């Protein structure tokens, strides 16, 4: 398995097809997925994983499995993806963690490491997080990651218009 980066408590590595059960624990929990307005079906979870595998091949990055170093358990995912903000392609830090591991600082720890990876390895000048307007916990993670509110967009997903807040930061913390 290809480890991309490590933090004090986590390893972030490329997901593999055998990670599907761990991915399902996150994507199929309705409470965890409230910002998406639904829990994923088996087919949607498999497509999500396959999309990450495609991103690794085509982009060289994607959402990575967040693995507890202490136990080897996958507790979520965090990584970088290309997203569109007002027709501009941007690098986004995204994160999804199992509810059992919320409020322990894992998302912030992983998000900060991914932001630094975007700046130091990918050479990005700006990094974004695009977050549902009702997802206050993820907004707090973005703020702890040195990001500030820089815009608003509406994403069309699952037959709905979903307002999102756009957070960003620049190299050097501007």
C-alpha distance (Angstrom), angle and dihedral (degrees) to the residues before:
residue distance angle dihedral
X1 . . .
X2 3.78 . .
X3 3.81 111.8 .
X4 3.80 109.6 -155.3
X5 3.79 100.8 -175.6
X6 3.77 143.2 -19.2
X7 3.78 136.0 -140.4
X8 3.78 128.5 -171.2
X9 3.80 92.7 -80.2
X10 3.80 106.2 13.5
X11 3.76 142.7 59.5
X12 3.79 116.2 -154.9
X13 3.77 111.7 -153.6
X14 3.76 139.9 164.1
X15 3.77 112.6 -85.2
X16 3.79 120.9 -119.9
X17 3.81 130.9 -157.0
X18 3.82 88.8 -99.8
X19 3.83 88.8 64.1
X20 3.82 92.2 70.2
X21 3.83 95.3 103.5
X22 3.82 90.8 53.6
X23 3.81 91.0 46.1
X24 3.82 89.3 50.4
X25 3.82 90.9 54.8
X26 3.80 87.4 64.5
X27 3.79 103.0 32.8
X28 3.80 95.8 43.5
X29 3.80 96.3 50.8
X30 3.80 105.9 99.0
X31 3.82 93.7 -156.7
X32 3.80 92.4 50.9
X33 3.80 90.9 47.6
X34 3.82 96.9 47.6
X35 3.81 91.6 120.5
X36 3.82 88.2 59.3
X37 3.83 90.5 48.6
X38 3.82 92.9 -128.2
X39 3.76 145.7 45.3
X40 3.79 113.6 -110.2
X41 3.79 124.4 -106.7
X42 3.81 119.8 -128.5
X43 3.82 88.8 -98.4
X44 3.82 93.4 49.8
X45 3.82 91.7 48.6
X46 3.82 91.2 50.4
X47 3.82 90.2 48.2
X48 3.84 89.6 49.7
X49 3.81 90.8 53.2
X50 3.81 92.1 45.0
X51 3.81 89.0 51.1
X52 3.81 90.0 55.9
X53 3.82 90.7 49.5
X54 3.82 88.5 51.0
X55 3.80 90.7 49.5
X56 3.81 91.3 53.2
X57 3.81 90.1 53.0
X58 3.80 97.7 42.0
X59 3.81 104.2 30.0
X60 3.80 103.0 23.5
X61 3.82 90.8 -123.6
X62 3.81 142.7 48.8
X63 3.76 138.0 143.9
X64 3.80 109.3 -32.0
X65 3.79 130.7 -153.7
X66 3.81 110.6 -98.2
X67 3.79 105.4 -140.3
X68 3.80 125.9 -171.6
X69 3.81 106.0 -124.6
X70 3.80 90.2 -151.0
X71 3.82 95.7 59.5
X72 3.81 108.3 9.6
X73 3.82 89.0 -121.4
X74 3.80 119.6 146.2
X75 3.81 106.2 -128.1
X76 3.78 99.9 172.9
X77 3.75 143.3 -50.1
X78 3.76 136.5 -83.1
X79 3.76 131.6 170.2
X80 3.76 149.0 107.1
X81 3.78 130.3 -61.8
X82 3.77 137.6 170.4
X83 3.81 111.5 -107.0
X84 3.79 135.3 172.0
X85 3.80 122.6 -117.6
X86 3.80 114.1 179.7
X87 3.81 90.3 -22.9
X88 3.82 92.2 -51.3
X89 3.80 119.4 118.4
X90 3.82 110.4 -128.2
X91 3.81 138.2 174.9
X92 3.79 110.4 -111.9
X93 3.80 130.5 -164.0
X94 3.79 106.7 -141.8
X95 3.79 131.0 -179.1
X96 3.80 140.4 -177.6
X97 3.80 122.2 176.4
X98 3.80 134.5 -178.8
X99 3.79 112.0 -96.4
X100 3.82 90.8 -120.3
X101 3.82 87.4 65.9
X102 3.81 99.5 45.4
X103 3.83 120.2 118.9
X104 3.81 93.9 26.1
X105 3.80 97.9 100.2
X106 3.81 96.4 -108.1
X107 3.80 95.5 122.1
X108 3.80 92.2 50.0
X109 3.81 92.6 45.3
X110 3.81 91.9 50.4
X111 3.82 94.9 41.3
X112 3.80 92.9 52.5
X113 3.81 90.2 50.2
X114 3.82 90.9 49.4
X115 3.81 92.0 49.0
X116 3.80 90.2 51.8
X117 3.81 89.8 47.6
X118 3.81 89.6 53.1
X119 3.80 91.2 51.6
X120 3.80 100.3 38.0
X121 3.82 103.5 32.9
X122 3.80 104.9 25.0
X123 3.81 95.0 34.7
X124 3.80 94.3 -129.4
X125 3.79 116.1 169.3
X126 3.82 93.8 -159.7
X127 3.78 132.9 26.1
X128 3.81 126.0 -163.0
X129 3.79 141.4 -164.2
X130 3.80 116.8 -159.2
X131 3.79 110.2 -158.2
X132 3.81 136.1 178.7
X133 3.77 110.5 -104.6
X134 3.82 90.5 -121.4
X135 3.82 95.4 50.2
X136 3.80 99.1 95.5
X137 3.82 95.1 164.7
X138 3.82 92.1 57.2
X139 3.80 90.3 45.4
X140 3.82 88.0 55.5
X141 3.81 90.2 50.9
X142 3.82 90.1 52.3
X143 3.82 90.7 51.1
X144 3.83 91.5 48.7
X145 3.81 85.7 50.6
X146 3.81 89.1 61.9
X147 3.79 94.9 -102.6
X148 3.78 128.2 138.1
X149 3.78 132.4 -159.8
X150 3.80 108.2 -89.2
X151 3.80 104.4 162.2
X152 3.78 152.2 -20.4
X153 3.79 130.7 -117.2
X154 3.78 137.9 172.3
X155 3.79 118.4 -128.7
X156 3.78 121.0 -159.7
X157 3.77 108.0 -139.3
X158 3.79 135.3 154.7
X159 3.80 90.5 -1.6
X160 3.80 93.9 -54.7
X161 3.79 139.0 101.4
X162 3.79 107.1 -122.5
X163 3.81 120.0 -168.1
X164 3.81 113.1 -137.5
X165 3.78 133.5 -172.0
X166 3.79 118.2 -136.5
X167 3.80 116.9 -140.5
X168 3.79 122.8 -174.4
X169 3.75 145.5 170.6
X170 3.78 133.4 -170.7
X171 3.75 131.6 -134.6
X172 3.79 106.1 -80.1
X173 3.81 92.4 31.6
X174 3.78 99.3 -82.2
